[in-house]
Amino acid sequence: MNERKKSAISLKNIRVTYRSGIPFTRATSVYSPLKDISFELYKGDSLGIIGRNGAGKSTLLRLLNGIIKPDSGKVVNHGHRTALLSLTVGYDQNLSGRQNAVISGMMMGLKKRHIVSKLNEIDEFSELGSFFDQPVKNYSTGMKQRLGMAVAIHLKTDVLLIDEILAVGDSRFRKKSEAVMREKITSGDTIVLVSHSAETVKRLCNKALWIENGVVARYGDSKVVVAAYEESQK
Ligand SMILES: Nc1ncnc2c1ncn2[C@@H]1O[C@H](COP(=O)(O)OP(=O)(O)OP(=O)(O)O)[C@@H](O)[C@H]1O
């Protein structure tokens, strides 16, 4: 099937190294979570990234989003607009949910008029009520997840990158979000999802990429790759 699908983003021999100072010393710690990663993300695929804690899953999403650059290797984005949805980046804590929704949309490269026309729908989906107009610093984790999900779902982007965000929040909102995600996937949107939940990856993704020791341990049909990963964890 992939022969007929168009490549959205391709990664070739990617290496990412983090360098950070060790407190109270002059020493520097150097660590490369991604050592040699190559794969092709195809248009219309829903890809789940799996691997142990610290395997480099979030790092890979940041690469696909262009926030970080590889130390070596090449990321080729074939003209696709990406949006990263994560609980750890992106919000101005002093601005309201409404204002952050507008800024997020503008960061995705959308026109302000288009974003403003979607604000009522975002407000409604998020179920934040009066909190939508309060500073994000007053939000709980679940509320930030609601805002992020509502923005991501209502603002059209070419490749949606989701970092563990489906895992938090109450189960009713999670189900509602998953249902909308499934609609997006069915309508051909391209999605990359980082998740510790094998079930979520099997439910939502057609492909999976398993990262281990900085390289691709396996890439392909999500059910096959998740089964192999689970087997390796026993
Ligand atoms: N800015 C940074 N500076 C230094 N090290 C970092 C930085 N960001 C991540 N790391 C390290 O790189 C490794 C990979 O981190 P990353 O967050 O990509 O892994 P992950 O697979 O998403 O982990 P988890 O499943 O625990 O969320 C970890 O060992 C982490 O400590």
The ligand as a Gaussian input file, in Angstrom:
#p B3LYP/6-31G(d) Opt

LIG

0 1
 N       16.392000      18.831000      26.948000
 C       17.012000      17.714000      27.336000
 N       18.274000      17.761000      27.865000
 C       18.914000      16.636000      28.255000
 N       18.388000      15.399000      28.164000
 C       17.140000      15.285000      27.664000
 C       16.382000      16.434000      27.233000
 N       15.188000      16.006000      26.781000
 C       15.185000      14.658000      26.923000
 N       16.344000      14.233000      27.443000
 C       16.721000      12.820000      27.727000
 O       16.642000      12.106000      26.503000
 C       16.043000      10.832000      26.726000
 C       14.826000      10.687000      25.822000
 O       13.812000      11.568000      26.307000
 P       12.330000      11.558000      25.683000
 O       11.515000      12.470000      26.510000
 O       12.414000      11.788000      24.227000
 O       11.924000      10.025000      25.935000
 P       10.479000       9.340000      25.929000
 O       10.642000       8.050000      25.205000
 O        9.444000      10.270000      25.397000
 O       10.275000       9.075000      27.473000
 P        8.948000       8.816000      28.359000
 O        8.341000       7.570000      27.829000
 O        9.515000       8.625000      29.725000
 O        8.081000      10.016000      28.232000
 C       15.742000      10.739000      28.207000
 O       16.780000      10.005000      28.821000
 C       15.739000      12.158000      28.676000
 O       16.191000      12.246000      30.001000

